[in-house]
Amino acid sequence: MHIAIIGGTDVQEPSNPRIVASPAPQRRTATARSETPQAADTIVLIHGFWVTPRSWEHWKVHYEEQGYRVRTPAYPGLESEVEALRKDPTPIEQLTVSAIINHLEQQVSELDRPPIIMGHSAGGAFTQVLLGRGYGSAGIAISSAPTDGITVVPLSQITSSSPIIENPANRHRALSLTAQQWQEIFTNTMTEQESIALYERYHVPANGAMIWGSAFANVHTGHHDTYVDYSNSSRAPLLFISGRRDPLFPPKIADSNAAHYESDVITEVVEFDGPHLLTAAPNWRTIADFALAWALNPVAGNTGHPGTIYPSP
């Protein structure tokens, strides 16, 4: 497993000797396909909590313009538009993690060839589960929530969940973030005006029980819904993309998650400068092109940027 950090030219070199700051890579269009007959022709984009498939709207168009079929499956029952879910969050209240994973598994199993699977936040954890079950030609976990067994839980995650934790009754409700909470958790690197625009465009309530479960998943013993067999040597290659200033799932979460994989299947971590909502950050095109280029050619150490890559311990 390798790790690299990618940021702007104004980023100072970190003290950690295995991470080197470097200029942002050139924008990659990834128009050239692999000549392999079964090269992926479909990209599946999986959203996280507090948003819907609309949060992928720019990535979807971007990839479709390059000739790919793009699927952005909603969680079961969340096929409505953002505005409708805000008015009636009943479908959100009825969600379970197992139902989401089963629904996503059905979606990808219907494809005629393995797709590239990308997921953001909770969608990153679901991407790992799908890869572990044998789906996908490559997986990209962006600002990923940790899968089962990852014990590095940052204070920021507990803080963001505090309204639910403080009131156990919230486990049975659909809970919204305020505009201020949204900026603190999702868009902390953006201006207030930019953050509010994204809040109004993408935010929906989240299922209280699932947020509660994710906050305390590793306190309870036994396997959970996001269990992954980290020794599975038949899964597809996996790339973690972290936001350097992500307060919810900071880079150490991806580092720990990636380190749990014990097989010799390619597993890498890269870090871009940005917030939790990397999918809507100003540099989203660079990240999207980088993710696709890596997925098309997931060779160990192939992070496709001019910086130095050091093997992690």
N, C-alpha and C positions, 0 to 999 in steps of 0.2 A: 504494500500500500504506500502511496506517495501523497505528499501534500505540497501545495504551492499557494502563494498569495498573489492576487492580481489587484492592482489599484491604480489610482492616478499617479502622475509624476510627482505630486506633492506629498505622497505618502512617505513617511520616514521609515527607515529600515528597522524592523522590530528587533527586540533583544533576543527572542527565541532563535537559536542558530539554525533550526531546521526550517524556518520560514523566511523567504526572501521577498521583499517588495520589488515590484517591477512595473514598468509602464504597461498601460492597458494594451491588450493585443489588438491588431488590426481587425476591423470589422470583417467578419467572415460570412459569405453568402451561402456557402455549402450547397451550391447548385449541382455539383458533380455527385452523382450517385455511385455507389459501389457497383462493380460489374457482376457481382455475385447474383445469380438468378433469383435468390430468395432475399435480396436486400429489402429492408423495411421500406414500405411505401406509405405507411400510416403512422401517425404520431398521436398518442393518447395523452391528454393533459388533464391532470387530476387536481382539483382545487382543495383548499383546506377549510377549516372552520371560520366562521364569521364572514365568509364570502361565498359566491356561487361561480358557476362556469364563466360568468361575465368577466371575472377577473383575468381570464386568459384571452380576452377579445383581441388584443394587439398581437399576441403570439400566434393565435389561430390564423389571422389574416397573413401574417408574415410568413408562416410556413406554407400556407396554401398558395401563396404567390410563387413559391419555389416548386410547386408541383406535388406536394404531399397532401394526402387525405388527413384531415385532422378531426379527431373526436374529442369533445370536452364533456364527458358524462357528468350529469348532476347526481348528487346523492338521491337515493330513492325517495320520491315525494317532493323533491325540491326542483322540479322542472319548471316551476312558475318563475316569473320575473322577480327581480329584487324588490320592486315596489309592492308586489302582491304578498311576498313573504313577510315584509315588514308589517303589513296590515293584518295578516293572519298567519302567525308563526306555528300553527298547529302541526303541520308536517315536520317541522324542526323538532318539536317536542317529542315526536313519535320515533325519532331516529335512534338507531343503535349502531355501534361500530361493526358488529358482525353483519348486519344487514347491508351496510355500505360496502364492505369488502366482498360479500357475496354478489352484490349488484355489479361491482366493478369487474369481478372475475367473469361474470356472464358476458359483460360487454367485450372484454378482450378475447374471450374464447370464441366469439362469433367471427373473428377476423380470419382471413384465409392465409395469413402469414404473420409471424411474430412482429408486433409493432415496437417502436421506440416508446417507452413509457416515461413520462415526466410528471412529477408531483411537487406541489408546493406546500410547506408546513405540514399539516396532518396528511395531505396528499403525498408528501415525501415518504411518510411511514407506510402508507397504503401501497406506494410504488414498491417499497422493499418487500412487503408481504406478497405482492403479485409475482415479483421476481423469484422469491423463495418457493412459490408454488409452480414455477416452471414457465411463466409467461414472459414475453418480451424478448427483443433482441439486444436491448441495452436499457438501463434505467438511470434516470437523472433525478436525484433527490435534492430539491432546492429549499434552503432554509428549513430543513426537515425536522419534524417532531421526532423524538427518539422512539425506537421500537422497544419491544419487551426486553427487559434486563439491563437497560442503560440507566445507571444510577446517578449520573452527573446531571442534577437538576438545578439550574441557576436560580438565584433569589428572584430574578425578574419574572420567571415563570410563576413562582408562587405569588408574587405581588400582583401579576395580571389576573390571577385566578382568585384573589382574596375576596371579592364580593360573593363568590359562590361558596368558598370555604367557610366564610364567616356565618353564612346562613344555609344550613343543610337543606332547607326547603327548596332552595334554588336548583337542586338537582333534578327537580321535576318540572322545570320551566325552561322556556327559551329566553335567553338573556342577551341584551344588546350592550354594546360598548358605547360610551359617550364619545363625542368627537375628540375630547381631550385624551381619553384612554386610547382611542384609535391611533392618535399621533404618537403617544408615548410608546405604544407596542408595535405598530405596523409601519409608521412613516416618520420616525424620529429624525431622519436626516433631511426632511423636506420642510418647506415653509408652511405656515399655518394655512395659507390659501390653497396650496397644492394638496395638503393633507385633507382639508375639508372637501375639496372637489372629488377626491378618491373615496372618501367616506360616503358621500352622497351617492356616488356611482356604484359602489361595490358592497358596502356593509349590510349584512343581515344578522339577525340574532343567531346565537349558537346554542346547541343543546347542553343544558346545565349538567346532566348526568355524564356526558362524554368529557366535558371539561374537568369535572370532578375526578373522573376516572383517570384522565391523563395526568392530573396533578399528583395522584396518589398511587399510580399503577405499580410502581416499584417498591411501595411500602408493603404490599400484600404478596404473599407467596404464591407460587404456581404460575402457569402460563396464562397470558392474557390474549385478547383478540389480535394484538399486533405482534404475536410471537413469530419469530423468524429463526429458521435453522441456520445458524451462522457457519456451520461446517459444510453446508450444501455445496458440493463442487460442480454441480450441473446447472447452476443458475447463470443468468446473463451478467455481463460486466455492469458495474455500478459506479456512478460518479456522484459525490456529494458536492454541492455548491453552497457555500456559506456567505452570509453578509457580514462584513467585518464589524459593523456597528448594530447588528441585530440584538436587541435587548431580550427577546423572547427565547430564541434558540441560538445563542452565540456560537462562534466557531468551535469551542471546546465540546459542544454537543455532537457535532458532526465528527470531530476527531475521535471521540469516545465510541460513537456508533460504528464508525468504519473499523476501528481497532478490534471490535468484537468479531468481525468476520475472520474465520480461521482457515478457510480454503484458499487455494492458490488462484482463484478466479479474480480477475482484475477489479480492484476496489480503490478508488482514488478520492482525494479531497482537494478542492480548490476554493479560494476565498476571493470574493470581489468586494470592493468597497461599496457599502450600501446598507439599507435597513432590512427589516424582516420582509417587507413586501418588495422583494427584488424583482418580481414580475411586472411591477409598475414603476420601478426606479428610473431615473433619467437615462441610465445606461442599459436598459432592458434589452435593446437590440443586440448589443455586444454580448450580453449574457446568453440570449437566445441563440445566436449564431455559434457561440462557443459550445453550448450544450449540444447542439445538433452535430457540429463537426466532430466532437468527441464521440458521440453515440455512433456515428458512421464509421469511425476508426478507433475503437477503444483499445489502443495498445498501451501497455504499462509505461507510464512516464510521458504519455502523449497528451500534455496539457496545452500544446499548441501556442505557447507564448514565449517571449524572449527571456524570461527570468530563469533562474536556476531552480531545479527541483531537487530536494533532498529526501532520501528515504526516511520515513518516520521510524521511531524505535519500535 
